[in-house]
């Protein structure tokens, strides 16, 4: 009831909750923390710029990928929003969609995030301003983190939708004990990464992968 309607395109509404400010500040905290790994100073302007770029490129790009894939497969998309829990795409009837379609829609967001990592890093290398270059690199890093994080198979993330589609494809009962065990274990992993932030090993991996 407190959401702000930003606009509508082709019947898809774009909304922002005022509580998304908490997520924006969390992203700013991550940006500042990562900037200070390589650069002694972390000016607030670059911290906020990084948070804004993550919001626009990483989160909205992720959701638009879901929406475009769903539309391509003939599934209705009614809303894209930013809220306290991050970002979401409203696709009515997703649970009744063919398993393969549900799988492709669920994977689309993470695919976008992981596919943008190298282009963003190539852009960062062409920027002469050290702080700005590092900020763009951080956006690439967070994009990789969000892409992988969303594949954790818990009901709160895309990974939950993906694993449900896989269960349906291979004939496993999604309400069975195996599904419950996977969901519970994934939930603990999710909370761990939310509290600790992007892991250092991913930082090293991306540097090696893109060098």
C-alpha positions as CSV (number, residue, x, y, z in Angstrom):
1,X,0.0,0.0,0.0
2,X,3.0,2.3,0.4
3,X,4.6,1.5,-3.0
4,X,5.3,4.3,-5.5
5,X,4.1,3.7,-9.0
6,X,7.0,4.9,-11.3
7,X,5.4,4.1,-14.6
8,X,4.0,1.4,-16.9
9,X,5.3,-0.1,-20.2
10,X,3.3,-2.5,-22.3
11,X,1.1,-3.3,-19.4
12,X,4.0,-3.9,-17.0
13,X,4.0,-1.7,-13.9
14,X,7.2,-0.5,-12.3
15,X,6.9,0.1,-8.6
16,X,9.3,1.1,-5.8
17,X,8.7,0.6,-2.1
18,X,10.1,3.3,0.3
19,X,11.5,0.4,2.3
20,X,13.9,-0.3,-0.6
21,X,16.0,2.5,0.9
22,X,17.3,-0.2,3.4
23,X,18.5,-2.3,0.5
24,X,20.1,0.7,-1.2
25,X,22.0,1.5,2.1
26,X,23.0,-2.2,2.3
27,X,24.4,-1.9,-1.2
28,X,26.2,1.3,-0.3
29,X,27.8,-0.5,2.7
30,X,29.0,-3.3,0.4
31,X,30.4,-0.8,-2.1
32,X,32.3,1.1,0.6
33,X,33.6,-2.1,2.1
34,X,34.9,-3.3,-1.3
35,X,36.3,0.1,-2.3
36,X,38.5,0.1,0.8
37,X,40.1,-3.2,-0.2
38,X,42.1,-1.5,-2.9
39,X,41.7,2.2,-2.4
40,X,42.4,3.8,1.0
41,X,39.7,6.4,0.6
42,X,36.0,5.7,-0.2
43,X,34.3,9.0,-0.9
44,X,30.6,9.0,-0.3
45,X,29.9,10.1,-3.9
46,X,31.5,7.0,-5.3
47,X,29.8,4.8,-2.7
48,X,26.4,6.1,-3.6
49,X,27.2,5.9,-7.3
50,X,28.1,2.3,-6.9
51,X,24.9,1.6,-5.0
52,X,22.8,3.3,-7.7
53,X,24.6,1.4,-10.5
54,X,24.1,-1.9,-8.7
55,X,20.4,-1.1,-8.4
56,X,20.0,-0.1,-12.0
57,X,22.3,-2.6,-13.7
58,X,22.4,-5.6,-11.4
59,X,18.9,-5.7,-9.8
60,X,16.7,-4.1,-12.5
61,X,18.7,-5.9,-15.3
62,X,18.1,-9.1,-13.5
63,X,14.4,-8.6,-13.3
64,X,14.0,-7.4,-16.8
65,X,15.7,-10.6,-18.0
66,X,13.0,-12.6,-16.2
67,X,10.3,-10.4,-17.7
68,X,11.6,-10.5,-21.2
69,X,12.1,-14.3,-21.1
70,X,8.6,-14.8,-19.7
71,X,7.1,-12.6,-22.4
72,X,9.0,-14.4,-25.1
73,X,7.6,-17.7,-23.8
74,X,4.1,-16.3,-23.8
75,X,3.8,-15.9,-20.0
76,X,2.1,-12.7,-18.6
77,X,4.2,-10.2,-16.8
78,X,2.3,-7.6,-14.7
79,X,4.8,-5.9,-12.4
80,X,8.5,-5.3,-11.7
81,X,9.3,-3.8,-8.3
82,X,12.0,-2.9,-5.8
83,X,11.2,-3.6,-2.2
84,X,12.7,-4.3,1.2
85,X,13.5,-7.9,0.1
86,X,15.3,-6.8,-3.1
87,X,13.6,-6.9,-6.5
88,X,10.9,-9.0,-8.0
89,X,9.0,-9.7,-11.2
90,X,5.3,-10.6,-10.9
91,X,4.3,-13.4,-13.4
92,X,0.8,-14.7,-12.7
93,X,0.3,-18.4,-13.2
94,X,4.0,-19.2,-13.0
95,X,3.3,-22.3,-10.9
96,X,1.1,-23.7,-13.7
97,X,3.6,-22.9,-16.5
98,X,5.3,-25.8,-18.3
99,X,8.3,-27.0,-16.3
100,X,10.8,-26.1,-19.0
101,X,9.4,-22.5,-19.4
102,X,9.5,-22.1,-15.6
103,X,13.2,-23.3,-15.6
104,X,14.2,-20.9,-18.4
105,X,12.5,-17.9,-16.7
106,X,14.1,-18.8,-13.3
107,X,17.6,-19.0,-14.8
108,X,17.3,-15.8,-17.0
109,X,18.1,-13.3,-14.2
110,X,21.3,-15.1,-13.0
111,X,22.3,-15.6,-16.6
112,X,22.1,-11.9,-17.2
113,X,24.1,-11.1,-14.1
114,X,26.9,-13.6,-14.9
115,X,27.0,-12.5,-18.6
116,X,27.5,-8.8,-17.7
117,X,30.6,-9.5,-15.5
118,X,33.3,-9.5,-18.2
119,X,31.8,-6.5,-20.2
120,X,31.7,-4.4,-17.0
121,X,35.2,-5.2,-16.2
122,X,36.4,-4.4,-19.7
123,X,34.7,-1.0,-19.3
124,X,36.3,-0.4,-15.9
125,X,39.8,-1.0,-17.4
126,X,39.2,1.8,-19.9
127,X,38.3,4.4,-17.2
128,X,41.3,6.4,-16.1
129,X,39.8,7.7,-12.9
130,X,40.9,5.1,-10.3
131,X,37.9,5.4,-8.0
132,X,35.4,5.3,-10.8
133,X,37.2,2.4,-12.4
134,X,37.1,0.5,-9.1
135,X,33.4,1.3,-8.6
136,X,32.5,-0.2,-12.0
137,X,34.6,-3.2,-11.2
138,X,32.7,-3.6,-7.9
139,X,29.4,-3.5,-9.8
140,X,30.7,-6.4,-11.9
141,X,31.7,-8.3,-8.8
142,X,28.3,-7.7,-7.1
143,X,26.6,-8.8,-10.3
144,X,28.4,-12.1,-10.2
145,X,27.6,-12.4,-6.5
146,X,23.9,-11.7,-7.1
147,X,23.8,-14.1,-10.0
148,X,25.2,-16.9,-8.0
149,X,23.3,-16.1,-4.8
150,X,20.0,-16.3,-6.7
151,X,20.8,-19.8,-7.7
152,X,20.7,-21.0,-4.1
153,X,17.7,-23.4,-4.2
154,X,15.5,-21.8,-1.5
155,X,11.9,-20.8,-2.0
156,X,12.9,-17.1,-1.4
157,X,15.1,-16.9,-4.5
158,X,15.1,-17.8,-8.2
159,X,17.0,-21.0,-7.3
160,X,13.9,-22.2,-5.5
161,X,11.8,-21.8,-8.7
162,X,14.6,-23.5,-10.7
163,X,14.8,-26.5,-8.4
164,X,11.0,-26.8,-8.4
165,X,11.0,-26.9,-12.2
166,X,13.8,-29.5,-12.1
167,X,11.8,-31.6,-9.6
168,X,8.8,-31.4,-12.0
169,X,11.0,-32.4,-15.0
170,X,12.5,-35.4,-13.3
171,X,9.3,-36.5,-11.5
172,X,10.3,-35.8,-7.9
173,X,7.5,-34.6,-5.5
174,X,8.3,-30.9,-4.7
175,X,6.5,-31.4,-1.4
176,X,8.6,-34.4,-0.4
177,X,11.3,-34.7,2.2
178,X,14.2,-34.3,-0.2
179,X,12.8,-30.9,-1.3
180,X,12.4,-29.8,2.3
181,X,16.0,-30.8,3.2
182,X,17.4,-28.9,0.2
183,X,15.3,-25.8,1.0
184,X,16.3,-25.7,4.6
185,X,20.0,-26.1,3.9
186,X,19.8,-23.5,1.2
187,X,18.1,-21.1,3.6
188,X,21.1,-21.3,6.0
189,X,23.5,-20.6,3.2
190,X,21.5,-17.6,2.1
191,X,21.4,-16.0,5.5
192,X,25.2,-16.6,5.9
193,X,26.0,-14.6,2.7
194,X,23.5,-11.9,3.5
195,X,25.3,-11.3,6.8
196,X,28.9,-11.6,5.6
197,X,28.5,-10.1,2.1
198,X,30.2,-11.2,-1.0
199,X,33.0,-13.8,-0.3
200,X,36.6,-13.1,-0.9
201,X,37.1,-16.2,-2.9
202,X,34.7,-14.9,-5.5
203,X,36.7,-11.7,-5.7
204,X,39.9,-13.7,-6.4
205,X,38.1,-15.9,-8.9
206,X,36.7,-13.0,-11.0
207,X,40.1,-11.4,-11.1
208,X,41.7,-14.5,-12.4
209,X,38.8,-15.3,-14.8
210,X,38.9,-11.8,-16.3
211,X,42.7,-11.2,-16.3
